[in-house]
Amino acid sequence: MKSYTVHLIRHGTCEGNLEGKYIGRTESPLADKGMMEILELKRECGYPQVEAHYASPSTRCVDTLKIIYPEADPEVILEMAECDFGDFENRDIEELRRDPVFNEWINNGQKTPPPNGESSFVFMQRVCKGFEMMVNNMLFSGTKSAALVTHGGVIMTILAAYGIPKAKMTDWMCAPGSGYSIRITPNLWSRSRVVEVFDTVPLNKSEDDIDEELINLARDAADVLFPDSED
């Protein structure tokens, strides 16, 4: 049975990540640490070869993709941008927890957008629209494999919406430079809009390669900004 593969890869560590800040639409460049981590993962573990290359419009995503695939001319998908946190952008969690406007937004279940930002519902709709467009284009063109370098929130949204096995959104958190491989079967996609999560990337990555402190910080941030809905 014919199938298609997409490797969802989170961008490398950026300056904002190192500072423990919420970075959505803010342009935060790859840190030197992030570049070195990607190069080391590429050398020690390896990334899969693919036919097509896609990226979020953020510079940190395009730069990460070009480190992994230096010959690539990636197609930028605007819908794969990270959430716009508006007035909460570029601020760390401790500062935000002291902000009454932020606390009111969280306590309200994020049913409204952050000031001057994008609501979780709008963000998720946007990401799903972009992902379905990308998958349908791959199926139409016969492109059997692709890499998408994007953001942690985007990857979590895609896998929570379409991935099997089913898991809550924050269970799909991944470290910078890492991600998941998904398999798309045309009949199953057209019938049920689901994809199989069958592996992690990079290839042959061990637990020792994971920066637990950084991923735990990111998971804590995601738990705050993307709580599971009880509805």
C-alpha positions in Angstrom: 0.0 0.0 0.0 1.4 3.4 -1.0 2.2 5.7 1.8 3.8 9.1 2.4 6.2 10.2 5.1 6.7 13.5 6.8 9.4 14.3 9.4 8.3 17.0 11.8 11.4 18.7 13.2 11.5 21.4 15.9 13.9 24.3 15.2 17.2 24.5 17.0 17.7 26.3 20.3 17.2 30.0 19.8 18.4 32.9 22.0 14.9 33.3 23.5 14.8 29.6 24.5 18.0 30.0 26.5 16.6 32.9 28.3 13.4 31.0 29.3 11.1 33.3 27.4 7.9 32.7 25.4 8.9 33.2 21.8 6.1 32.9 19.3 6.1 35.3 16.3 9.1 37.1 17.8 12.2 36.7 15.6 14.7 35.1 17.9 17.8 33.9 16.0 19.4 30.5 16.5 21.9 30.6 19.4 25.4 29.4 18.8 24.6 26.5 21.1 21.6 25.7 18.9 23.7 25.6 15.7 26.2 23.3 17.3 23.5 21.0 18.7 22.0 20.6 15.2 25.4 19.9 13.6 26.2 17.3 16.3 22.8 15.6 15.9 23.3 15.5 12.2 26.8 14.1 12.5 26.1 11.6 15.4 22.5 10.5 14.6 21.6 11.6 11.1 18.4 13.0 9.6 16.4 11.2 7.0 16.8 12.1 3.3 13.6 13.5 1.8 12.2 14.7 -1.5 10.7 18.0 -0.3 11.5 20.6 2.3 9.1 22.8 4.2 9.6 25.4 6.9 7.8 27.9 9.1 8.5 31.5 8.0 10.5 32.1 11.1 14.2 32.6 10.5 15.2 30.1 13.2 13.2 27.4 11.3 14.6 28.2 7.9 18.1 28.4 9.2 17.7 25.0 11.1 16.5 23.4 7.9 19.4 24.7 5.9 21.9 23.3 8.5 20.3 19.9 8.2 19.7 20.1 4.4 22.2 22.6 3.0 21.2 22.0 -0.6 17.5 22.5 0.1 15.4 25.4 -1.2 12.6 25.1 1.3 9.0 26.1 0.7 7.8 28.4 3.4 4.3 27.7 4.8 2.9 30.7 6.5 0.3 28.7 8.5 3.2 26.8 10.2 4.3 29.9 12.2 4.2 29.7 16.0 1.3 31.2 18.0 1.3 34.9 18.3 1.3 35.6 22.1 0.8 39.3 21.6 1.7 41.3 24.7 3.0 38.2 26.4 5.7 37.7 23.7 9.3 37.6 24.7 8.6 37.4 28.5 9.6 34.6 30.9 7.2 32.5 32.9 8.0 34.1 36.3 7.3 37.5 35.0 4.1 36.4 33.3 2.9 34.7 36.5 3.0 38.1 38.2 1.0 39.7 35.5 -2.7 40.0 36.4 -3.7 40.3 32.7 -1.9 37.0 31.9 -3.5 35.3 34.9 -6.9 36.5 33.9 -6.3 35.1 30.4 -5.2 31.7 31.8 -8.1 31.5 34.3 -10.5 32.2 31.5 -9.3 29.1 29.6 -7.8 31.2 26.8 -11.2 31.6 25.2 -10.1 35.1 24.2 -6.8 36.0 22.5 -4.0 37.5 24.5 -3.9 41.3 24.2 -2.8 42.0 20.6 -2.3 38.3 20.0 -3.8 35.1 18.6 -6.2 32.8 20.5 -5.4 29.1 20.9 -8.5 28.2 18.8 -7.4 30.5 15.9 -3.9 29.2 16.1 -5.0 25.5 16.0 -7.3 26.2 13.1 -4.5 27.9 11.2 -2.0 25.1 11.8 -4.5 22.4 10.8 -5.4 24.3 7.6 -1.7 24.6 6.7 -1.0 20.9 7.5 -3.9 19.6 5.5 -2.9 21.8 2.5 0.7 20.4 2.7 -0.4 16.8 2.9 -2.9 17.2 0.1 -0.3 18.8 -2.1 2.1 15.9 -1.4 -0.6 13.3 -2.3 -1.5 15.2 -5.5 2.1 15.6 -6.6 3.2 12.1 -5.6 5.9 13.5 -3.3 6.6 10.5 -1.0 8.7 12.1 1.7 9.2 15.6 3.2 10.7 17.4 6.2 8.9 20.2 7.9 11.0 22.3 10.3 8.7 24.3 12.5 7.9 25.1 16.2 7.1 23.0 19.2 3.6 24.3 19.5 2.9 23.6 15.8 4.2 20.0 16.1 2.1 19.4 19.2 -1.0 20.8 17.5 -0.5 18.6 14.4 0.0 15.4 16.4 -2.8 16.1 18.9 -5.2 16.7 16.0 -4.2 13.9 13.6 -1.7 11.5 15.2 -2.3 8.0 16.2 -1.6 6.7 18.8 -3.7 9.4 20.4 -2.1 11.5 23.2 -2.6 14.8 24.8 -1.0 17.8 23.3 1.9 18.2 25.7 2.8 14.5 25.4 4.1 15.4 21.9 6.7 17.9 23.2 10.1 17.5 21.7 13.6 18.9 22.2 15.1 21.4 19.8 16.4 19.7 16.6 14.2 16.7 17.3 10.7 15.6 16.3 8.6 12.8 15.0 8.1 10.8 11.8 4.6 10.3 10.6 3.2 8.0 7.9 0.2 9.1 5.8 -1.9 6.4 4.0 -4.1 8.0 1.4 -7.2 5.9 2.1 -7.0 6.5 5.8 -6.3 10.2 5.4 -9.2 10.8 3.1 -11.5 8.8 5.3 -10.5 9.7 8.8 -7.9 12.5 8.6 -5.4 10.6 10.8 -1.7 9.9 10.5 0.5 7.2 12.1 3.3 8.4 14.3 5.9 5.7 13.8 9.3 7.0 14.9 11.3 9.9 16.3 13.9 12.0 14.6 16.9 12.4 14.3 17.7 8.8 13.5 19.4 6.6 16.1 19.1 9.3 18.8 19.7 8.1 22.4 18.2 9.4 25.6 21.6 10.8 26.4 21.3 13.3 23.6 18.2 15.0 25.2 18.6 18.2 27.0 16.1 17.4 29.8 16.3 20.8 31.5 15.4 22.6 28.3 12.6 20.2 27.3 11.1 20.3 30.8 11.1 24.1 30.7 9.4 24.0 27.3 6.8 21.4 28.6 6.1 23.6 31.6 5.4 26.5 29.2 3.2 24.4 27.0 1.2 23.2 29.9 0.4 26.8 30.8 -0.3 28.1 27.3 -2.0 25.0 25.8 -4.0 23.3 28.7 -6.1 20.3 27.7 -9.7 21.2 27.1 -12.3 19.5 29.3 -15.0 20.3 26.7 
